[in-house]
């Protein structure tokens, strides 16, 4: 097996666990394939037969309705049989280990696992212990990675801006706790984005941020000046209680994206958000629903991107 | 084997198709060569007919053996399929599997009134009960030979032959 567990010996994609270490050719292959899947939603029958007969298990060890639903729709549009398992409510509470759960599901002739877990590395652990024919997709593990979210962000940027090589992009908000931000930074760097900024209060930046090849800003007004893309992150309410931030109102005052602040970016800048949004905390409703917002198209593209990942993995 | 100029075959194909055209007709080309033929045919036929294009990569029956085609183009069918008499167009008709996949895909856009098949070259070798209604050229090519249409940067069409 290749030293990179995500790749086969011929360099093709075997599992999707993280965008870290994936070459640009694979990221581009996924984005190109997703373009083809966009037209499936225009068909009267919104399905293609690619994964007919394949069994995909959505293993959600932590709840996430939105991500689970988009994976489920993607799998069904590929004609796969989908089983959704909310494991925190069943076998884990009875003491079964993660690998026991996976072994049992493998014995039910699974072809693919989509894994969401609160612990970083859970999807990697499963990928290292599944049968040769089974493919694993990380749907978010702890603070570590959320690769399909990162890919759909790349798809959205490429769709509206045509590429990555002349862009100035700002990622704004809770970088410290965001697996989305890590995936975005990895992918944008690999795809050749020349100027990547992270904009956040010091308490919401990871210590290693300086080594990630990004420019760091502590004032929103400076951080989004003349950028082509503003990628807002969700502020998790529980961070407020951890004394990392004073209050939602104060956060909004300094870090919330309002129409006035957005004017500092380029006039044709797009605004992105991975959802779910906290309106009036990290983003003003007038921006979220405004002409520069591409937040709802991101959701649509997320299905095409997940279809692309599943079909590429199944075909390799 | 010396093949005629593709443009001559498209002229021939257009003359075969012309008498059967009606306002309900629409042209659908199969990526990539079929779309080139469709564009050239539409120019010759002169009729303002709706046009669409299909990439059948997601409908291939050999996905489980060879995986996904590396370059997939979006399909575009921007007209209502209901009641349409479709002319499905491809460059080379061989086993019939591509046409079968294209028909499966077309029915996922709706129920056309009829589908007829036009190809630039029918090279024989069918593996499915499919035949062309219109063909610019019919020939028997052995299974170990490859034939496809190409288009140069300046838009000129040509054939490529070789070992399969």
Interface residues (C-beta under 8 A of the other chain):
Chain A: X29 X32 X33 X35 X36 X37 X38 X39 X40 X42 X43 X44 X45 X47 X48 X49 X50 X311 X312 X314 X315 X316
Chain B: X55 X57 X58 X59 X63 X66 X67 X68 X70 X71 X72 X73 X74 X75 X76 X77 X81 X104 X105 X107 X108 X109 X110
